[in-house]
């Protein structure tokens, strides 16, 4: 047998299990589509974080954070936390309180 003939025989398709084809085993969970669980934060934790941020701001005569953190909180954190609250009136109340403190601290920095 020549080298070429033995190579052809070795590369012939095998009759073993198909490793890359569709699974032959039935789905263990049936035909019910599995939806990923959505993260739902605890409103108590959200309020606690808002209270902590506001308390830090109220206790300070100037911004209690460096400028990059101030921008992060003003641009992202405050809005994100307020949007997590399910009670829209409560969320608006927090927005107003945070905006008032931001204005006060902004004026203190300008002076």
Secondary structure, 3 states (H helix, E strand, C coil): CCHHHHHHHHCCCCCCCCCCCCCCCCCCCCCCCCCCCCCCCCHHHHHHHHHHHHHHHHHCCCCCCCHHHHHHHHHHHHHHHHHHCCCHHHHHHHHHHHHHHHHHHHHHHHC
